[in-house]
Amino acid sequence: MHAAATFMMTGIAWFVQIVHYPLFSLVGPATFDQYESANISRTSFVVVPLMVGELASALWLARKRPRRPVPVWIGLALLGAIWASTFTLQLPMHKLLIFGFNEDVFRSLLASNWIRTIAWSSRSILAAKLLLDE
């Protein structure tokens, strides 16, 4: 479950970084606020269960006292960075974008999301290593 959730979130992160967020600038200003509100609710419907499942399984792995604990603890630290980034950077920017497209906020969102994309990619490597080691 842990590896599956991590791999799915990594795929979502790359899709969001390369396809989804860059397309924000093409949504017209007359409907951007509606678009962003729908984007938040629909995206949350997909990612929240995966993120919670990933966190729960990461905590379970850490408590399990694995044979090789370093990748588990590094993965947990990366997950902490992902959650911190989500709630202190990306989510507040999305809440600002609900009021309409703002070029500065959009560029900050796109740039700061690399934190999550890189962290999830790193977590996928660690999760694959854990699968191969077991």
CNS distance restraints for C-alpha pairs under 8 A (distance, minus, plus):
assign (resid   1 and name CA) (resid   5 and name CA) 6.08 0.50 0.50
assign (resid   1 and name CA) (resid  53 and name CA) 7.81 0.50 0.50
assign (resid   1 and name CA) (resid  54 and name CA) 7.67 0.50 0.50
assign (resid   1 and name CA) (resid  57 and name CA) 7.02 0.50 0.50
assign (resid   2 and name CA) (resid   6 and name CA) 6.15 0.50 0.50
assign (resid   2 and name CA) (resid  53 and name CA) 7.36 0.50 0.50
assign (resid   2 and name CA) (resid  54 and name CA) 5.48 0.50 0.50
assign (resid   2 and name CA) (resid  57 and name CA) 5.23 0.50 0.50
assign (resid   2 and name CA) (resid  58 and name CA) 6.53 0.50 0.50
assign (resid   2 and name CA) (resid 127 and name CA) 7.60 0.50 0.50
assign (resid   3 and name CA) (resid   7 and name CA) 5.94 0.50 0.50
assign (resid   3 and name CA) (resid 124 and name CA) 7.16 0.50 0.50
assign (resid   3 and name CA) (resid 127 and name CA) 5.31 0.50 0.50
assign (resid   3 and name CA) (resid 128 and name CA) 7.00 0.50 0.50
assign (resid   3 and name CA) (resid 131 and name CA) 7.67 0.50 0.50
assign (resid   4 and name CA) (resid   8 and name CA) 6.08 0.50 0.50
assign (resid   5 and name CA) (resid   9 and name CA) 6.11 0.50 0.50
assign (resid   5 and name CA) (resid  50 and name CA) 5.64 0.50 0.50
assign (resid   5 and name CA) (resid  51 and name CA) 7.34 0.50 0.50
assign (resid   5 and name CA) (resid  53 and name CA) 6.78 0.50 0.50
assign (resid   5 and name CA) (resid  54 and name CA) 5.38 0.50 0.50
assign (resid   6 and name CA) (resid  10 and name CA) 6.10 0.50 0.50
assign (resid   6 and name CA) (resid  54 and name CA) 6.25 0.50 0.50
assign (resid   6 and name CA) (resid 120 and name CA) 6.95 0.50 0.50
assign (resid   6 and name CA) (resid 123 and name CA) 6.80 0.50 0.50
assign (resid   6 and name CA) (resid 124 and name CA) 5.91 0.50 0.50
assign (resid   6 and name CA) (resid 127 and name CA) 7.36 0.50 0.50
assign (resid   7 and name CA) (resid  11 and name CA) 6.30 0.50 0.50
assign (resid   7 and name CA) (resid 124 and name CA) 5.67 0.50 0.50
assign (resid   8 and name CA) (resid  12 and name CA) 6.22 0.50 0.50
assign (resid   8 and name CA) (resid  50 and name CA) 7.84 0.50 0.50
assign (resid   9 and name CA) (resid  13 and name CA) 5.94 0.50 0.50
assign (resid   9 and name CA) (resid  47 and name CA) 7.41 0.50 0.50
assign (resid   9 and name CA) (resid  50 and name CA) 7.05 0.50 0.50
assign (resid   9 and name CA) (resid  51 and name CA) 7.47 0.50 0.50
assign (resid   9 and name CA) (resid 120 and name CA) 6.90 0.50 0.50
assign (resid  10 and name CA) (resid  14 and name CA) 6.29 0.50 0.50
assign (resid  10 and name CA) (resid 117 and name CA) 6.76 0.50 0.50
assign (resid  10 and name CA) (resid 120 and name CA) 5.04 0.50 0.50
assign (resid  10 and name CA) (resid 121 and name CA) 5.63 0.50 0.50
assign (resid  10 and name CA) (resid 124 and name CA) 6.86 0.50 0.50
assign (resid  11 and name CA) (resid  15 and name CA) 6.18 0.50 0.50
assign (resid  12 and name CA) (resid  16 and name CA) 5.99 0.50 0.50
assign (resid  13 and name CA) (resid  17 and name CA) 6.04 0.50 0.50
assign (resid  13 and name CA) (resid 116 and name CA) 7.01 0.50 0.50
assign (resid  13 and name CA) (resid 117 and name CA) 5.15 0.50 0.50
assign (resid  13 and name CA) (resid 120 and name CA) 7.34 0.50 0.50
assign (resid  14 and name CA) (resid  18 and name CA) 5.96 0.50 0.50
assign (resid  14 and name CA) (resid  19 and name CA) 7.99 0.50 0.50
assign (resid  14 and name CA) (resid 117 and name CA) 6.10 0.50 0.50
assign (resid  15 and name CA) (resid  19 and name CA) 5.38 0.50 0.50
assign (resid  15 and name CA) (resid  20 and name CA) 6.32 0.50 0.50
assign (resid  16 and name CA) (resid  20 and name CA) 4.43 0.50 0.50
assign (resid  16 and name CA) (resid  21 and name CA) 5.57 0.50 0.50
assign (resid  17 and name CA) (resid  21 and name CA) 5.85 0.50 0.50
assign (resid  17 and name CA) (resid  22 and name CA) 7.27 0.50 0.50
assign (resid  17 and name CA) (resid 110 and name CA) 6.89 0.50 0.50
assign (resid  17 and name CA) (resid 113 and name CA) 6.89 0.50 0.50
assign (resid  17 and name CA) (resid 114 and name CA) 7.28 0.50 0.50
assign (resid  17 and name CA) (resid 117 and name CA) 7.23 0.50 0.50
assign (resid  18 and name CA) (resid  22 and name CA) 6.66 0.50 0.50
assign (resid  19 and name CA) (resid  23 and name CA) 6.44 0.50 0.50
assign (resid  20 and name CA) (resid  24 and name CA) 7.04 0.50 0.50
assign (resid  21 and name CA) (resid 110 and name CA) 6.52 0.50 0.50
assign (resid  22 and name CA) (resid 110 and name CA) 7.46 0.50 0.50
assign (resid  23 and name CA) (resid  27 and name CA) 7.15 0.50 0.50
assign (resid  24 and name CA) (resid 106 and name CA) 7.85 0.50 0.50
assign (resid  25 and name CA) (resid 101 and name CA) 7.73 0.50 0.50
assign (resid  25 and name CA) (resid 103 and name CA) 8.00 0.50 0.50
assign (resid  25 and name CA) (resid 106 and name CA) 7.90 0.50 0.50
assign (resid  27 and name CA) (resid  31 and name CA) 7.24 0.50 0.50
assign (resid  27 and name CA) (resid  32 and name CA) 5.91 0.50 0.50
assign (resid  27 and name CA) (resid  35 and name CA) 7.83 0.50 0.50
assign (resid  28 and name CA) (resid  32 and name CA) 5.93 0.50 0.50
assign (resid  29 and name CA) (resid  33 and name CA) 7.75 0.50 0.50
assign (resid  29 and name CA) (resid 100 and name CA) 6.69 0.50 0.50
assign (resid  29 and name CA) (resid 101 and name CA) 6.36 0.50 0.50
assign (resid  31 and name CA) (resid  35 and name CA) 6.16 0.50 0.50
assign (resid  32 and name CA) (resid  36 and name CA) 5.97 0.50 0.50
assign (resid  32 and name CA) (resid  98 and name CA) 7.60 0.50 0.50
assign (resid  32 and name CA) (resid 100 and name CA) 5.62 0.50 0.50
assign (resid  32 and name CA) (resid 101 and name CA) 6.14 0.50 0.50
assign (resid  33 and name CA) (resid  37 and name CA) 6.25 0.50 0.50
assign (resid  33 and name CA) (resid  97 and name CA) 6.88 0.50 0.50
assign (resid  33 and name CA) (resid  98 and name CA) 4.74 0.50 0.50
assign (resid  33 and name CA) (resid  99 and name CA) 5.52 0.50 0.50
assign (resid  33 and name CA) (resid 100 and name CA) 4.83 0.50 0.50
assign (resid  33 and name CA) (resid 101 and name CA) 7.27 0.50 0.50
assign (resid  34 and name CA) (resid  38 and name CA) 6.24 0.50 0.50
assign (resid  34 and name CA) (resid  98 and name CA) 7.37 0.50 0.50
assign (resid  35 and name CA) (resid  39 and name CA) 5.96 0.50 0.50
assign (resid  36 and name CA) (resid  40 and name CA) 6.14 0.50 0.50
assign (resid  36 and name CA) (resid  94 and name CA) 7.44 0.50 0.50
assign (resid  36 and name CA) (resid  97 and name CA) 6.65 0.50 0.50
assign (resid  36 and name CA) (resid  98 and name CA) 5.48 0.50 0.50
assign (resid  37 and name CA) (resid  41 and name CA) 6.49 0.50 0.50
assign (resid  37 and name CA) (resid  98 and name CA) 5.91 0.50 0.50
assign (resid  38 and name CA) (resid  42 and name CA) 5.99 0.50 0.50
assign (resid  39 and name CA) (resid  43 and name CA) 5.76 0.50 0.50
assign (resid  40 and name CA) (resid  44 and name CA) 5.92 0.50 0.50
assign (resid  40 and name CA) (resid  94 and name CA) 7.51 0.50 0.50
assign (resid  41 and name CA) (resid  45 and name CA) 6.27 0.50 0.50
assign (resid  42 and name CA) (resid  46 and name CA) 6.79 0.50 0.50
assign (resid  43 and name CA) (resid  47 and name CA) 6.11 0.50 0.50
assign (resid  44 and name CA) (resid  48 and name CA) 5.29 0.50 0.50
assign (resid  45 and name CA) (resid  49 and name CA) 7.31 0.50 0.50
assign (resid  46 and name CA) (resid  50 and name CA) 7.08 0.50 0.50
assign (resid  47 and name CA) (resid  51 and name CA) 5.93 0.50 0.50
assign (resid  48 and name CA) (resid  52 and name CA) 6.04 0.50 0.50
assign (resid  49 and name CA) (resid  53 and name CA) 5.97 0.50 0.50
assign (resid  50 and name CA) (resid  54 and name CA) 5.95 0.50 0.50
assign (resid  51 and name CA) (resid  55 and name CA) 6.10 0.50 0.50
assign (resid  52 and name CA) (resid  56 and name CA) 6.06 0.50 0.50
assign (resid  53 and name CA) (resid  57 and name CA) 6.03 0.50 0.50
assign (resid  54 and name CA) (resid  58 and name CA) 5.99 0.50 0.50
assign (resid  55 and name CA) (resid  59 and name CA) 6.17 0.50 0.50
assign (resid  55 and name CA) (resid  79 and name CA) 7.28 0.50 0.50
assign (resid  56 and name CA) (resid  60 and name CA) 6.17 0.50 0.50
assign (resid  57 and name CA) (resid  61 and name CA) 6.09 0.50 0.50
assign (resid  58 and name CA) (resid  62 and name CA) 6.26 0.50 0.50
assign (resid  58 and name CA) (resid  72 and name CA) 7.37 0.50 0.50
assign (resid  58 and name CA) (resid  75 and name CA) 7.72 0.50 0.50
assign (resid  58 and name CA) (resid  76 and name CA) 6.31 0.50 0.50
assign (resid  59 and name CA) (resid  63 and name CA) 6.26 0.50 0.50
assign (resid  59 and name CA) (resid  76 and name CA) 7.49 0.50 0.50
assign (resid  60 and name CA) (resid  64 and name CA) 6.08 0.50 0.50
assign (resid  61 and name CA) (resid  65 and name CA) 7.00 0.50 0.50
assign (resid  61 and name CA) (resid  66 and name CA) 6.93 0.50 0.50
assign (resid  61 and name CA) (resid  72 and name CA) 6.91 0.50 0.50
assign (resid  62 and name CA) (resid  66 and name CA) 7.05 0.50 0.50
assign (resid  62 and name CA) (resid  69 and name CA) 7.36 0.50 0.50
assign (resid  62 and name CA) (resid  72 and name CA) 6.16 0.50 0.50
assign (resid  62 and name CA) (resid  73 and name CA) 6.80 0.50 0.50
assign (resid  62 and name CA) (resid  76 and name CA) 7.97 0.50 0.50
assign (resid  65 and name CA) (resid  69 and name CA) 6.70 0.50 0.50
assign (resid  66 and name CA) (resid  72 and name CA) 7.80 0.50 0.50
assign (resid  68 and name CA) (resid  72 and name CA) 7.53 0.50 0.50
assign (resid  69 and name CA) (resid  73 and name CA) 6.18 0.50 0.50
assign (resid  70 and name CA) (resid  74 and name CA) 6.05 0.50 0.50
assign (resid  71 and name CA) (resid  75 and name CA) 5.89 0.50 0.50
assign (resid  71 and name CA) (resid 126 and name CA) 5.88 0.50 0.50
assign (resid  71 and name CA) (resid 130 and name CA) 7.37 0.50 0.50
assign (resid  72 and name CA) (resid  76 and name CA) 6.15 0.50 0.50
assign (resid  72 and name CA) (resid 126 and name CA) 7.63 0.50 0.50
assign (resid  72 and name CA) (resid 130 and name CA) 7.98 0.50 0.50
assign (resid  73 and name CA) (resid  77 and name CA) 6.14 0.50 0.50
assign (resid  74 and name CA) (resid  78 and name CA) 6.20 0.50 0.50
assign (resid  75 and name CA) (resid  79 and name CA) 6.13 0.50 0.50
assign (resid  75 and name CA) (resid 122 and name CA) 7.92 0.50 0.50
assign (resid  75 and name CA) (resid 123 and name CA) 5.49 0.50 0.50
assign (resid  75 and name CA) (resid 126 and name CA) 6.66 0.50 0.50
assign (resid  75 and name CA) (resid 127 and name CA) 7.93 0.50 0.50
assign (resid  76 and name CA) (resid  80 and name CA) 6.22 0.50 0.50
assign (resid  77 and name CA) (resid  81 and name CA) 6.37 0.50 0.50
assign (resid  78 and name CA) (resid  82 and name CA) 6.21 0.50 0.50
assign (resid  78 and name CA) (resid 119 and name CA) 5.76 0.50 0.50
assign (resid  78 and name CA) (resid 120 and name CA) 7.62 0.50 0.50
assign (resid  78 and name CA) (resid 122 and name CA) 7.98 0.50 0.50
assign (resid  78 and name CA) (resid 123 and name CA) 6.96 0.50 0.50
assign (resid  79 and name CA) (resid  83 and name CA) 6.19 0.50 0.50
assign (resid  79 and name CA) (resid 119 and name CA) 7.47 0.50 0.50
assign (resid  79 and name CA) (resid 120 and name CA) 7.79 0.50 0.50
assign (resid  79 and name CA) (resid 123 and name CA) 7.86 0.50 0.50
assign (resid  80 and name CA) (resid  84 and name CA) 6.02 0.50 0.50
assign (resid  81 and name CA) (resid  85 and name CA) 5.92 0.50 0.50
assign (resid  81 and name CA) (resid 116 and name CA) 7.76 0.50 0.50
assign (resid  81 and name CA) (resid 119 and name CA) 7.61 0.50 0.50
assign (resid  82 and name CA) (resid  86 and name CA) 6.03 0.50 0.50
assign (resid  82 and name CA) (resid 115 and name CA) 7.21 0.50 0.50
assign (resid  82 and name CA) (resid 116 and name CA) 5.25 0.50 0.50
assign (resid  82 and name CA) (resid 119 and name CA) 6.69 0.50 0.50
assign (resid  82 and name CA) (resid 120 and name CA) 7.67 0.50 0.50
assign (resid  83 and name CA) (resid  87 and name CA) 6.19 0.50 0.50
assign (resid  84 and name CA) (resid  88 and name CA) 5.82 0.50 0.50
assign (resid  84 and name CA) (resid  89 and name CA) 7.83 0.50 0.50
assign (resid  85 and name CA) (resid  89 and name CA) 5.23 0.50 0.50
assign (resid  85 and name CA) (resid  90 and name CA) 6.55 0.50 0.50
assign (resid  85 and name CA) (resid 112 and name CA) 7.97 0.50 0.50
assign (resid  85 and name CA) (resid 115 and name CA) 7.22 0.50 0.50
assign (resid  85 and name CA) (resid 116 and name CA) 7.09 0.50 0.50
assign (resid  86 and name CA) (resid  90 and name CA) 4.97 0.50 0.50
assign (resid  86 and name CA) (resid  91 and name CA) 5.73 0.50 0.50
assign (resid  86 and name CA) (resid 116 and name CA) 7.80 0.50 0.50
assign (resid  87 and name CA) (resid  91 and name CA) 5.35 0.50 0.50
assign (resid  87 and name CA) (resid  92 and name CA) 7.04 0.50 0.50
assign (resid  88 and name CA) (resid  92 and name CA) 6.50 0.50 0.50
assign (resid  89 and name CA) (resid  93 and name CA) 6.36 0.50 0.50
assign (resid  89 and name CA) (resid 109 and name CA) 7.60 0.50 0.50
assign (resid  89 and name CA) (resid 112 and name CA) 7.13 0.50 0.50
assign (resid  90 and name CA) (resid  94 and name CA) 6.19 0.50 0.50
assign (resid  90 and name CA) (resid 109 and name CA) 5.96 0.50 0.50
assign (resid  90 and name CA) (resid 112 and name CA) 7.23 0.50 0.50
assign (resid  90 and name CA) (resid 113 and name CA) 6.94 0.50 0.50
assign (resid  91 and name CA) (resid  95 and name CA) 6.24 0.50 0.50
assign (resid  92 and name CA) (resid  96 and name CA) 6.37 0.50 0.50
assign (resid  93 and name CA) (resid  97 and name CA) 6.26 0.50 0.50
assign (resid  93 and name CA) (resid 105 and name CA) 6.20 0.50 0.50
assign (resid  93 and name CA) (resid 106 and name CA) 7.77 0.50 0.50
assign (resid  93 and name CA) (resid 108 and name CA) 7.97 0.50 0.50
assign (resid  93 and name CA) (resid 109 and name CA) 6.39 0.50 0.50
assign (resid  94 and name CA) (resid  98 and name CA) 6.45 0.50 0.50
assign (resid  94 and name CA) (resid 109 and name CA) 7.95 0.50 0.50
assign (resid  95 and name CA) (resid  99 and name CA) 7.66 0.50 0.50
assign (resid  96 and name CA) (resid 100 and name CA) 7.57 0.50 0.50
assign (resid  96 and name CA) (resid 105 and name CA) 7.58 0.50 0.50
assign (resid  97 and name CA) (resid 101 and name CA) 5.51 0.50 0.50
assign (resid  97 and name CA) (resid 102 and name CA) 6.57 0.50 0.50
assign (resid  97 and name CA) (resid 105 and name CA) 7.30 0.50 0.50
assign (resid  97 and name CA) (resid 106 and name CA) 7.76 0.50 0.50
assign (resid 101 and name CA) (resid 106 and name CA) 7.35 0.50 0.50
assign (resid 102 and name CA) (resid 106 and name CA) 5.99 0.50 0.50
assign (resid 103 and name CA) (resid 107 and name CA) 6.11 0.50 0.50
assign (resid 104 and name CA) (resid 108 and name CA) 6.18 0.50 0.50
assign (resid 105 and name CA) (resid 109 and name CA) 6.04 0.50 0.50
assign (resid 106 and name CA) (resid 110 and name CA) 6.21 0.50 0.50
assign (resid 107 and name CA) (resid 111 and name CA) 6.09 0.50 0.50
assign (resid 108 and name CA) (resid 112 and name CA) 5.83 0.50 0.50
assign (resid 109 and name CA) (resid 113 and name CA) 5.94 0.50 0.50
assign (resid 110 and name CA) (resid 114 and name CA) 7.22 0.50 0.50
assign (resid 112 and name CA) (resid 116 and name CA) 7.86 0.50 0.50
assign (resid 113 and name CA) (resid 117 and name CA) 6.33 0.50 0.50
assign (resid 114 and name CA) (resid 118 and name CA) 5.86 0.50 0.50
assign (resid 115 and name CA) (resid 119 and name CA) 6.03 0.50 0.50
assign (resid 116 and name CA) (resid 120 and name CA) 5.87 0.50 0.50
assign (resid 117 and name CA) (resid 121 and name CA) 6.11 0.50 0.50
assign (resid 118 and name CA) (resid 122 and name CA) 6.12 0.50 0.50
assign (resid 119 and name CA) (resid 123 and name CA) 6.13 0.50 0.50
assign (resid 120 and name CA) (resid 124 and name CA) 6.14 0.50 0.50
assign (resid 121 and name CA) (resid 125 and name CA) 6.54 0.50 0.50
assign (resid 122 and name CA) (resid 126 and name CA) 6.39 0.50 0.50
assign (resid 123 and name CA) (resid 127 and name CA) 5.97 0.50 0.50
assign (resid 124 and name CA) (resid 128 and name CA) 6.04 0.50 0.50
assign (resid 125 and name CA) (resid 129 and name CA) 6.20 0.50 0.50
assign (resid 126 and name CA) (resid 130 and name CA) 6.19 0.50 0.50
assign (resid 127 and name CA) (resid 131 and name CA) 6.22 0.50 0.50
assign (resid 128 and name CA) (resid 132 and name CA) 6.15 0.50 0.50
assign (resid 129 and name CA) (resid 133 and name CA) 6.03 0.50 0.50
assign (resid 130 and name CA) (resid 134 and name CA) 6.29 0.50 0.50
